[in-house]
């Protein structure tokens, strides 16, 4: 047995035998991210996990928590009848939270099936989602019957902590912050980490000596790791100015070297100084029109969509997403693509996502609403129109393709004008 195989096997030693049995039946072996992260997470240490898209980060964070709830209780003050949230998953996107809730069903159902088959008693955790899309009736139900695992957003967490509902969070022992890179450098992130300190204070109202929450941060592009870990862990402090602030320890697990990304910069015209004149109909016909690269991009996009099973096209504005999807469908004379962005109703977004995953919709044209770690199934190509907002954003978007362990993420970037060509080359070479 190789050292890598032995290390992967040892990573499963901290789990209940039923959880280990389910995992070995469901997967060939743990991913590198899971192998490195599970010992730290199982030991109760706060952990910052850097791992590529499709490396099993979410399961790395959740499986330990699932194992604890189903087969053991981490704190003697808790019991199976204690009403309250145990695991708090914080997503920067409402859509991402819904996706994780779906993906949790598979391990929960799998571990439950093995436990029932082996006749081993267990407690199956309930999963709830609280976001801006959650109806009032569902929020009331969550307050009355809080789930053990709650998926929420930074804003909804703040609303819970500042309302009478905050008591459902008194027994939280694990907080998972997904896509942490999108929060650390923003005011939104500052607000979130302040909310986590509010949560620490709430938990210790009855027991000031209670151990801190275990915090787990996940991302594929977070840097610098030391600074992100410091922000994730927070610090112990009080009102005494003579007593120094004590940062809470966070273990950094870096497993981000194996993901392969193939990016192509494609210019659909021979000379970007000689662009085509757009075809204009109706009352505007005959009026002078500015040269445009779109008459060259649209046919190429139709060709790419038809040549792949599932394609995601990223743009930098909601208006462009709508216009580009309509132009693709008009040229193709069939529905090849639909727009996906934050202004679309939740139910409509879910239908679009499901159609893409099931292969019923060949492509979507998305903004940052699909940039983060939403699992969109077997996407085999990502197209970026003009330079992405940042290198990290470009990596996240291209990473939507090949969202499986060991798969190559393939992407094509189309510049819109000559200056944009230089900016597009930055993510490809950076």
C-alpha positions in Angstrom: 0.0 0.0 0.0 1.4 3.4 -1.0 2.0 6.2 1.5 -0.7 8.2 -0.3 -3.2 5.4 0.0 -2.3 4.9 3.7 -2.7 8.6 4.4 -6.1 8.6 2.7 -7.2 5.6 4.7 -6.0 7.1 8.0 -8.1 10.3 7.2 -11.2 8.2 7.6 -10.2 6.7 11.0 -11.8 9.6 12.9 -15.3 8.8 11.6 -17.9 6.4 12.9 -17.6 2.9 11.2 -21.0 3.5 9.5 -19.8 6.8 8.0 -16.5 5.2 6.9 -18.5 2.3 5.3 -20.8 4.7 3.4 -17.8 6.7 2.1 -15.8 3.8 0.9 -18.9 2.4 -0.9 -19.7 5.7 -2.5 -16.2 6.9 -3.5 -12.9 5.2 -4.6 -10.9 7.2 -2.0 -10.8 10.6 -0.3 -9.6 13.5 -2.4 -6.3 15.3 -1.4 -8.4 18.1 0.2 -10.3 15.6 2.3 -7.3 13.6 3.3 -5.5 16.7 4.6 -8.5 18.5 6.1 -10.3 15.7 8.0 -7.7 15.1 10.7 -7.8 18.8 11.7 -11.6 19.2 11.4 -12.3 15.9 13.3 -10.0 17.1 16.1 -12.2 20.2 16.5 -9.6 22.7 15.3 -10.7 25.7 13.3 -9.5 25.2 9.7 -8.9 27.2 6.6 -9.1 24.9 3.5 -7.7 26.0 0.2 -8.5 23.5 -2.5 -9.5 23.7 -6.2 -13.0 23.6 -7.5 -14.4 20.1 -7.7 -12.1 18.7 -5.0 -14.8 17.8 -2.5 -14.3 20.8 -0.2 -17.9 21.0 0.9 -18.1 17.3 1.8 -14.7 17.7 3.6 -16.3 20.4 5.8 -19.7 18.8 6.3 -19.0 15.1 6.7 -17.4 15.5 10.2 -20.4 17.5 11.3 -22.8 15.0 9.9 -20.9 12.2 11.7 -21.0 14.0 15.0 -24.7 14.7 14.9 -25.7 11.2 13.6 -23.5 9.1 15.9 -22.2 11.2 18.7 -22.5 14.5 20.7 -19.5 16.7 20.9 -20.4 18.5 24.1 -21.8 16.9 27.3 -24.3 19.8 27.7 -26.1 18.8 24.6 -28.6 16.1 24.0 -30.5 14.8 21.0 -33.6 16.7 22.3 -31.8 20.1 22.5 -33.7 22.4 20.1 -31.3 24.5 18.2 -28.8 24.8 15.3 -25.6 22.8 15.6 -24.0 23.6 12.3 -24.2 27.0 10.6 -23.2 27.1 6.9 -22.8 30.6 5.6 -23.0 31.2 1.9 -22.2 34.5 0.1 -25.0 33.7 -2.4 -28.5 32.6 -1.8 -28.4 30.3 -4.8 -25.2 28.6 -3.5 -27.0 27.9 -0.2 -29.8 26.1 -2.0 -27.3 24.1 -4.0 -25.5 22.9 -0.8 -28.8 22.0 0.8 -29.4 19.7 -2.2 -26.0 18.2 -2.0 -26.3 17.4 1.7 -29.2 15.1 0.9 -27.0 12.5 -0.7 -24.5 11.9 2.2 -27.3 12.1 4.7 -29.4 9.6 2.8 -26.4 7.4 2.2 -25.2 7.2 5.8 -28.8 6.7 7.0 -29.2 3.7 4.5 -26.0 2.1 5.7 -27.0 2.6 9.4 -30.4 1.1 8.8 -28.9 -1.9 6.9 -26.5 -2.6 9.7 -29.0 -2.0 12.5 -27.0 0.9 14.1 -29.0 3.6 15.9 -28.5 7.1 14.6 -30.1 10.6 14.8 -30.7 12.1 11.4 -30.2 15.9 11.3 -32.7 18.2 9.8 -31.5 20.8 7.3 -33.0 24.2 6.8 -32.3 27.2 4.6 -32.8 30.8 5.7 -32.2 33.6 3.2 -33.9 36.6 1.7 -35.9 34.2 -0.5 -37.3 32.3 2.5 -41.1 32.8 2.9 -42.3 34.2 6.2 -44.2 31.0 7.0 -41.0 29.0 6.5 -39.0 31.4 8.7 -41.6 31.0 11.5 -41.4 27.2 11.2 -37.6 27.4 11.4 -37.8 29.4 14.6 -40.3 26.9 16.2 -38.5 23.8 15.0 -34.9 24.8 14.3 -32.9 22.4 12.2 -29.5 21.0 13.3 -27.9 22.3 10.1 -28.9 25.8 9.0 -27.8 27.2 5.6 -27.9 31.0 5.5 -26.3 34.2 4.2 -24.3 36.9 6.1 -27.3 39.2 6.0 -29.8 36.6 7.3 -27.4 35.6 10.0 -27.3 39.3 11.2 -31.1 39.4 11.2 -31.4 36.3 13.3 -28.8 37.5 15.8 -30.6 40.8 16.2 -34.1 39.3 16.7 -35.9 37.1 19.1 -34.9 34.2 16.9 -31.3 34.3 18.1 -31.9 31.7 20.8 -31.9 29.0 18.1 -28.2 29.7 17.6 -27.1 29.2 21.3 -25.8 25.7 20.7 -23.9 26.2 17.4 -20.6 24.4 17.6 -19.5 24.6 13.9 -19.6 27.4 11.4 -18.6 26.8 7.8 -17.9 29.9 5.7 -17.9 29.0 2.0 -16.2 31.0 -0.8 -14.5 33.0 2.0 -12.3 34.9 -0.6 -15.3 36.8 -1.8 -15.9 38.2 1.7 -12.6 39.0 3.3 -11.7 42.2 1.5 -15.2 43.7 1.6 -17.5 45.6 4.0 -19.8 42.6 3.8 -17.1 40.4 5.1 -16.4 42.8 8.0 -20.0 42.7 8.9 -20.1 38.9 8.8 -17.1 38.4 11.0 -18.6 40.9 13.5 -21.8 38.8 13.4 -19.6 35.7 14.3 -18.3 37.5 17.3 -21.9 38.3 18.3 -22.6 34.6 18.0 -19.6 33.8 20.2 -21.0 36.1 22.9 -24.5 34.7 22.6 -23.2 31.1 23.1 -21.2 32.1 26.3 -23.9 34.1 28.1 -24.6 31.0 30.3 -21.1 29.6 30.3 -18.3 32.2 29.8 -15.7 29.3 29.7 -17.3 27.5 26.8 -14.9 26.6 24.0 -15.0 28.8 20.9 -16.9 27.8 17.8 -15.1 25.6 15.4 -14.7 27.8 12.2 -14.1 26.2 8.8 -13.3 28.5 5.8 -13.5 27.2 2.2 -12.3 28.6 -1.1 -10.3 27.8 -4.2 -8.7 31.2 -4.6 -8.1 32.7 -1.1 -4.8 34.7 -0.6 -2.8 35.5 1.5 -3.7 32.5 3.7 -2.3 33.9 6.9 -4.4 37.0 6.8 -7.5 35.1 5.7 -7.0 32.6 8.6 -6.6 35.5 11.1 -9.9 37.0 10.0 -11.7 33.7 10.0 -10.6 32.9 13.6 -11.2 36.2 15.2 -9.8 36.9 18.6 -10.6 36.7 22.3 -10.8 40.2 23.9 -12.6 42.0 26.8 -13.0 45.5 28.0 -9.8 45.5 30.0 -7.3 47.6 27.9 -4.4 46.1 29.8 -5.2 42.6 28.6 -3.9 41.9 25.1 -6.1 40.6 22.3 -5.6 36.8 21.8 -6.1 35.6 18.2 -7.8 32.3 18.0 -5.8 29.6 16.3 -6.7 28.4 12.8 -5.0 25.6 11.0 -4.3 26.2 7.4 -4.7 23.3 5.0 -3.4 24.0 1.5 -4.5 21.4 -1.1 -4.7 23.8 -4.1 -2.0 22.5 -6.5 -3.7 19.8 -8.5 -6.5 21.5 -10.5 -5.7 22.0 -14.2 -7.1 24.9 -16.0 -7.0 25.4 -19.8 -7.8 28.9 -20.9 -7.8 30.1 -24.6 -8.0 33.8 -25.6 -10.0 33.8 -28.9 -10.4 36.8 -31.1 -13.2 36.1 -33.6 -12.0 38.6 -36.2 -8.7 38.8 -38.1 -8.3 42.5 -37.4 -9.9 44.2 -34.4 -9.5 47.6 -36.1 -11.8 46.4 -38.9 -15.0 45.4 -37.2 -18.3 44.6 -38.9 -21.3 46.9 -39.2 -24.3 45.5 -37.4 -27.4 44.5 -39.3 -30.1 47.0 -38.4 -33.8 46.6 -39.2 -36.9 48.7 -38.7 -37.0 52.4 -38.3 -33.2 52.6 -37.6 -32.3 51.0 -40.9 -30.1 53.3 -43.0 -28.9 55.3 -40.0 -25.1 55.1 -39.4 -24.1 52.4 -36.9 -20.9 52.0 -35.0 -18.7 49.0 -35.8 -19.2 46.0 -33.6 -17.5 42.7 -32.8 -20.8 41.1 -31.9 -21.7 39.9 -35.4 -18.5 37.8 -35.2 -19.0 36.6 -31.6 -22.7 35.5 -31.9 -22.1 32.8 -34.6 -19.0 31.5 -32.7 -21.0 31.2 -29.5 -23.7 29.2 -31.3 -21.1 26.9 -32.7 -19.4 26.4 -29.3 -22.7 25.7 -27.6 -23.7 23.1 -30.2 -20.3 21.5 -30.0 -20.5 20.9 -26.2 -22.9 19.1 -23.9 -23.2 22.0 -21.4 -21.8 25.5 -21.6 -21.8 28.4 -19.2 -21.2 31.9 -20.7 -20.2 34.6 -18.2 -20.7 38.3 -18.8 -20.2 41.3 -16.5 -23.7 42.8 -16.4 -27.3 41.6 -16.1 -28.4 43.6 -19.2 -25.8 42.0 -21.4 -26.8 38.5 -20.1 -30.4 39.1 -21.3 -29.3 40.6 -24.6 -26.8 37.9 -25.4 -29.1 35.0 -24.5 -31.8 36.5 -26.8 -29.3 37.1 -29.6 -28.0 33.5 -29.4 -31.5 32.1 -29.6 -32.5 34.3 -32.4 -29.5 33.4 -34.5 -29.9 29.6 -33.7 -33.7 29.7 -34.3 -34.1 27.6 -31.2 -33.7 27.9 -27.4 -30.0 27.3 -26.8 -29.4 29.7 -23.8 -31.2 31.5 -21.0 -30.0 34.3 -18.9 -29.2 33.7 -15.2 -28.7 36.6 -12.7 -29.7 38.0 -9.3 -32.8 39.9 -10.6 -34.5 36.7 -11.8 -37.0 35.2 -9.4 -35.7 32.3 -7.2 -38.1 29.7 -8.6 -37.1 30.7 -12.2 -33.4 30.5 -11.3 -33.9 27.0 -9.9 -35.7 25.8 -13.0 -32.9 27.2 -15.3 -30.2 25.5 -13.1 -32.1 22.2 -13.1 -32.6 22.3 -16.9 -28.8 22.8 -17.4 -27.9 20.0 -15.0 -30.3 17.6 -16.7 -29.0 18.4 -20.1 -32.3 20.0 -21.2 -30.8 23.4 -21.7 -27.5 23.6 -23.6 -26.2 26.8 -22.1 -26.8 29.7 -19.7 -25.6 33.3 -19.9 -24.7 34.3 -16.3 -23.3 37.1 -14.2 -21.5 36.6 -10.9 -24.7 34.8 -9.8 -23.1 31.6 -11.0 -19.5 32.5 -10.3 -19.1 30.8 -6.9 -19.1 27.1 -6.1 -22.6 26.1 -7.3 -22.4 22.6 -8.7 -23.9 22.8 -12.2 -23.1 19.2 -13.1 -21.1 18.2 -16.1 -20.3 21.6 -17.6 -17.6 21.0 -20.2 -17.0 24.6 -21.3 -17.0 28.1 -19.8 -17.0 31.2 -22.0 -16.1 34.6 -20.6 -17.1 37.7 -22.6 -14.5 40.4 -22.1 -12.1 40.4 -19.2 -13.5 39.2 -15.8 -13.5 41.7 -12.9 -10.4 40.1 -11.4 -8.0 37.2 -11.8 -9.7 35.4 -8.8 -13.1 36.0 -10.5 -11.8 34.6 -13.8 -10.4 31.5 -12.0 -13.7 30.9 -10.2 -15.7 31.2 -13.5 -13.4 29.0 -15.5 -13.5 26.5 -12.6 -17.2 25.9 -13.2 -16.2 23.7 -16.1 -14.8 20.2 -15.2 -16.3 20.5 -11.7 -15.2 17.0 -10.9 -12.2 15.5 -9.1 -9.3 15.3 -11.6 -11.1 17.0 -14.5 -9.6 19.9 -16.5 -11.5 23.2 -16.5 -11.6 24.5 -20.0 -12.5 28.1 -20.8 -12.5 30.5 -23.7 -12.2 34.3 -23.2 -13.5 36.7 -25.9 -12.2 40.2 -25.8 -14.6 42.9 -27.1 -12.0 45.5 -28.2 -8.2 46.0 -28.5 -7.7 47.3 -25.0 -9.8 44.5 -23.6 -7.5 42.0 -25.3 -4.7 43.0 -22.9 -6.9 42.7 -19.9 -8.2 39.3 -21.0 -4.6 38.0 -21.3 -4.0 38.8 -17.6 -6.1 36.0 -16.2 -4.8 33.5 -18.8 -1.2 34.2 -17.9 -1.7 35.1 -14.2 
